[in-house]
Amino acid sequence: MKRFLACLSLTLACAVIVSNGGTVYAAESAASVSQQQTTLSSTPSAYGEIIDLYTDKACYQPGDTAILTAKIKNSTGSGIEQTVTTKIYHLNQQVWESSENVTVAAGGTVGHNLSWQCDSADYTGYLVRVSLGNGSTKVTAIDVSSDVSRYPRYGYSVDFPVGESETESTSLMQELARDYHINLVQYYDWMWRHEKDIPSDTAATWEDMFGNTISKASILQRINAGHNLNQKAMAYQMVYMAREGYENYGVSKEWGLYKNLNHNISYETNNPSSLNRIDQFIFPLEGKPFPILFVFNPFNESWRNFMSSQYTGAVNTFGFDGIQLDQMGDFWGNVNYYDYSGNSVDLANSFSSYVNEIKQNLTANNSSKNYITMNAVNGAASPNDDFSSNDIIKNANTDFPFSEIWENCSNYNDLKNYIDWQRKNDGGKTMVCAAYMNQYDNLGTTYQAESGTLSGVHSGTENNVTYVTGFDETGDYSSYTVQAPETGTYSLVFLASNGTDTRAQKSIYVDGTKTMVANFDSTRTGLIPADPSWYQYSAESSFTTPKTLYLTQGTHTIRIQQDSDNAGGDIRLDSITLGTFDSNSVRLTDAVLAASGAMHIEMGSGLSMANGSSGYSDAVMLGHPYYPKAYKSMRDNLRTAMKNQYNFITAYENLLYDPDIIPSDGGLQNISISGEAVSGSGEAGKIWFIPKNKGDDYGILHLINMTAETDTNWRNAAAVPDEKTNLTVKYYIPTYKSVAGVSVASPDADEGISTALNYTVSTDSNGKYVTFTVPSLEYWDMIYLKWGSESCPSIIEAESSILSGVSTNTDHPGYTGTGFVDSYGTMYSSVTFDLDVPTTGYYNLKFRYSNATAAECKRLLIMDNASEGEVDFPVTADWNTWQESEKQVSMRSGMHRLVLLVSSGYEGYINLDHIEISS
């Protein structure tokens, strides 16, 4: 069910929401408008259809002119003339409108351009809706921001082949900007060696560690194309890695990081077990011969200076705008690190000073190209962080935080808690999460190897695995008939083993035409020692050849064949899969990240396509920490959903990512939804509510539909949500605030346009609340409440706050206000206060209470859904004696929700009169 549109084209009646939020639509008039639109849009192609809408830039400076292009197609046999109406919204306010006529010849397509001068307001998102008189519509979004790091919609670029034309490079970057508003691009594994970016200033090409040929011209073309789109380019670099043989390239072993004082760095290139003799910390990789990354000390000034020259060289030579720094997290476990002299090195706390020094050097080199971020690997909300997140998030001068997500954040709620912690500790920056969807799942239609047509090869079974092997002689092959459900880009996933120590090559034929050579690296039981095994199957067997195909809808034949020019030996092939992403888990995870205030690096381009007419794939979704292994494709309308998602997060960036957005409390005393189970922690089978406040202007309530879920691990495939309709929501609000309007918006409905909701404000024994009805919930809805202009009093009475499991009374004199809270000691009972502070800083909270029990009582203080420790309530002379207990807390400017909770270890009865706040 689609909810009602707030506004349609000029040909339909439309009410305008005024800026004070006081005007809301009646349900009857909205239904009438919706019915009119349904009638008009039933056959839009008969009168012309908008098939695409995009902007000319990824983002704009305040006052810039944005060029919008609407591609209009006429499928009829005669020319048509249509009125093109453009409306631009900021949140629920229409800020601009234009109507023009356009003529389209019979069977033709035109690109209709429209100019809009962006407002002077900085850091503002807009939703754009273009419609024809017949009801055909498209939407896009505009971001007006002077600095891309405020809202870092981060994408990536991989594979920089020789011969890529300037037109192809431009097309790749345009797709990211037009479809997903990507304003920052990470250029991944573009360099020659980790410690030396390019062989020489005159080098036109070089090979990376996996044998890929990298073209300097292709990198430059993409960066330049991105700059023309207002994209910034980030050069991927490792903080502390150098390749084997590093002493030949100006790096000293004295800068290294060691297990002991022996300093051995030699090994046998053909003997993986010899890696155990190396005393310097290493990270071995797949390949033949296998490349080795040696680890260096980030505290060592000589190493810093050496790498700083590489970073500034990348900026000066290629035009990169900044550096994306990476690390391996706690890959080596709970071990001791030593420098060359045997001094202990605190690796986890070395990164912030490294980042800050590099930032200074980049600024001194070119202050307009000094962006920097660093990977806080496997971060988690403190105290669960066991490595470097605290140091990087709290102390590193990054322009935006970046974190690769692993087991420390295994479920949806872990993600939210980590992002809440990060925003609290770095001033509300927008973090980018590298969260690899469906990484451990081989999803899609799978064809068992033994079920194919076999020639010269044979099947076998061992350890309960049936496989095909015997690719020994030229012409040996196994062939499979596959079905492509729709035309587009597909990823070919081989589940195979290679028990030799040699990379094996096999030719891949599609419908009788050779399209690629796939490389199958040794499948190994581990890294050190890295022993090849025939029993270790992997779907990640190739570092060098992308396995991406362009298939038309219908039946195709795929053949894996041994050709005379294929190097290496045999393989065991278990199955092939037309790999896909699970759209439900992707959409739920993206909803959680955005609702929590983070971006998701997931959309990239440049992955070579073996048999496509253009030679390049559509934008590819990221599904692996080695970016070229993006070996799944987007099906089931996922690509359309991602375009809607990026339009939404761009248009509503001010309600999702602004620094003054602060989490509210996730306790169930705050909300109820009629007939539905509700959770504040992302439980399976429930509607998850994530409350926020933006300054003292807006209350924000995200609803995420987990009702069909049984598994809360965000990586795993998810169920299709049970779509909900007409949800009656009761949400408790600050006692001192009025509500000036309630609106709902979603990337899943109504093109992302905000709809005004009818609402009622009332009070019951538990506090003051607002009720409204949400028309529909598919994956994610965002409801936002416009607060009135009332200011927060310095004293807030307990009896008029949000109460759960307690009662009020007036039977002890000396209280302030209209009474006090008594019977306050039952397990899990609570009193919830809303505070609004004008500036960021430390504040003193005074709780006025009485306690005539025999012992001191305590309460757990939860602020913005995170624990702030305990509040002590010592014994008073009697119940008529009131005194104050104080607690100091740090608060950012804006609205905060505090909960005094009775929980295990915090028992005991008190009477509570009020809370007073002072700076």
Phi, psi and omega in degrees: 000132178261135180282168188289142178286139177291321180214146173244191181292172184296341180287349180247153177295140184211130173266152181250132176282122182280164191294334181277001176073006186283341180263127176232156180282144168281146183300325183297314182293325178295320179297321180298317179297317181299319180296320178299317181296321180299319180295315185289328187264011184296323177225062186296330184294342178289342182238005185115145184220135173280113184261347178199152176212128181206162177261163182274350180225161175284331178198172187222152170281152176305133180086353177295164173260121177266133177257119177258136177239121174252119177270119186245127184249137175247110182268002183272175181269007177220160180293154179228157171232128183230152172270124179259117181250128179244129176233137179240131183240144162246114188055241182258015181251128172281124185250349183198149178209144178210145175229133179219153176268145178223141179248134180234126181292161179304128179069011186258170175226132178238151172257106183270118182264145180219137180254139174225126176278117183298147176297163180281347180294128180276156176053065183220136179254148182224146172255134181245130178235123177247133183224152170262162180298340180272002177102353177290131184223158167214154176233156170213189183219158179229132175248118176255103184211132180283345182222119184294340184286348177293317178232078188282088175279093195268126172241188182217162177223134182224167177058108183238075191282156173293139175092359176294127183281162178297324178297317179295316179300316180297319180298319180300313184285328177297321180299317179296320182286316186286317186273331188231002178056033181293120183250354175224137182232126175271121176271110192259133177046055179265345192270168180283298178233159183292333180258354179215109192296317181224153183297321180197167181295336183264356182295131178266333179217163174199165177256136175278186188292343181254012175088006176285137176274125183253132179257123176299320182298320180295319178298311182299319181297318181292318179298315180296319178297319178296319179299323178293343178259010184065028172270147172257144184251128180247129180270118177292131178213150174269143180291320195221029185244144171221148181285165174306145182076023186297336181294341177282355185235027172091009181254137182259140176294343178291347177269001190282172177246128193234158173278333186203193182260013183281328172066021177286134178234009183267153178200170178265121187297336181257011183229094183303327183294339180290348177299334180295342181281344184287132181268335175285145177296139183224163170228102181279151183233167178289160176135175180212110355291150186287131176285150180236135173255124178262146188259139181238164188274112181296342177280343184288121186293325179294318176297317179301315182295320180297312182288328177300323178293328176292320181293312179293328176296321178297319178296314186285326184278319187255343184085016174303150181262354181176185187235131171262108182269142182232162176209176183256008182064213181265046181305324185273002176083195182276081186236170175263136178250138181229148172277182185299331182271359179092008177281141179293140181241125176272083187300319184298333181252021179266344194282324184296318179293325176298310180301315185294324177290319178295321177301315178299318182291321177296320179295318178295327180288313181196104187293346177267357180226063186230024177294143177210142171214161180220144182286114170272084191296134174056039181293161177199159179299130178303142011266015182285343178294124183245014178219265196242358185299318180303313183294314184290311184294316186277329192241342183277137182274062179276153177282330170207144180283154181220137181212128174273127190263125177233221191288343178293340176231076187272340181236172185302315183292327175301317178302310181300314182297321179296316180294320176303314180297315180300311183295327178292327188262355176229026173081017176085027175293157177270115181274146171258127179255129170267093182242109190274107186290140174052031188299323186260007180252136173260084187265151181120179179287123184251138178242117181292138187301321185288347182274355182276181173275122187249135177221113181079354177244170182215162178263158177207164179227131178206138182052040177066017176244126174262130188221170172246135180213178181098028175281069190253329185240152180305130180098347177296136182204164165231137188233146186221139173265121185240157178244123174265116185291338178206162179284133178160195183274133178233151176252130182262112185254120176260126170262109190212166173230152176220102184274004176270174177259028184230136175293131180254135177252142175222142179273142180244124179249135175242118181053041175087355181250130178291124185247335183195167169244119180265138179256134179243103178287164176303134174268124193241154180281345180184190181262315181225110352285148182264087184268123176298145182214134174286346183262359179260107181262143182220143172261010183237046194274353186234124173267352194244327186243114175298143183248055185251130183236151171254116183239137171280158180300135177126203187268138178219158175248127177243127182236131175256120191224147173271114176256164185295333182264007177279121180278168176084193187240215189280166171222165167248121182254118180273316183194164168235147183225137167278089192293137178223158169274151173275114187295327183294313180293323178298313183291322177293317180295317178297324177296315181296315180299312182293316179297331179277345177103025181234158173263167180233114173285112186211335184255128181214175179211166179113349181292117185299140178249127193292326189227016179280151182296329180273342183085358182223149182277170166294172175307138188250136178277139185280125181227015185202147180294336169267105196304322178296347176273041175281071196266026172232159181240166183261116179237185175053045177063017180296322180299318176296318179298323179291323175297318177297319180299314183287328171299317185293310184291336175283314182295324184251029181302331182288335178263356182249322193234353183301147183297338182271011175276126186235135178299147171254188189273139181263016179287150185286353174291348185270342193205152165213148176234120187304125176076007184234144171281133186239146178224146173257009184223024173070036180288146177295144175082010184225166170274124182268124175253133178238104182269146178219166167229141175250107186052225170244026182263318187226141162260136186236132181231111177266132174246122180241128190273099178254017190292335180264000187276143169240350184231121182261010174284117187293337180289331191278155175303143185239164178278157173293126181298148172282109183297133182254145178229148175052058179277118177271114186252134174241115188232125182280137190235168179302138184296333185264001183254141168264167179247125182259359179166150177230129180227156176231144176214151182206144172288351185263352187210153172053032176060018180083001182286141179289142175241130176284138180249142168293144182211160177226136176252128183217179178223138172230191184294344180264348178141194182266138184215162173241140175240145178201166180244124177270121185300319182205153175220114176261284175255308191210127170241145173242116175258133177231133183255126176276116179284153171289178186272007183298142179264158182282128175289158180285337177241127179242124184285136181294321186292341179255009178270192181273121188244140178219117177076016180229170176232175178242161182203170177223019191272007174232121186290165176097356180286159173260167179068218185257002181160206180208169177269126175234185187052040187258086179189357178292141183306131178071009170287157186205159169234128186245125180247147171248125180240149179228118182246143187281331184223158178284135179166194178267139181230149180256126178254125177248117179260117179270125190209172166224149183211096181259022174281183184273355186215156176298141177250158178227156173225144173281128178260119176248124179237126179055040175072017177227145182291136174245021179087205187248158170243129182266141178232087180298163182295138173255168185299320178198182183287346178271356181262124181250136174217177188244142171243133187249149178215130178259134180224156174262131181225138170283157179300139180127194186265138181228144177249121181250138179236126169263115191240136170273116178222179184302127182091355181233037184279180179112146184264140173219165164255139184237124184265305181196175172237139177239134182244137176215153180279000000 
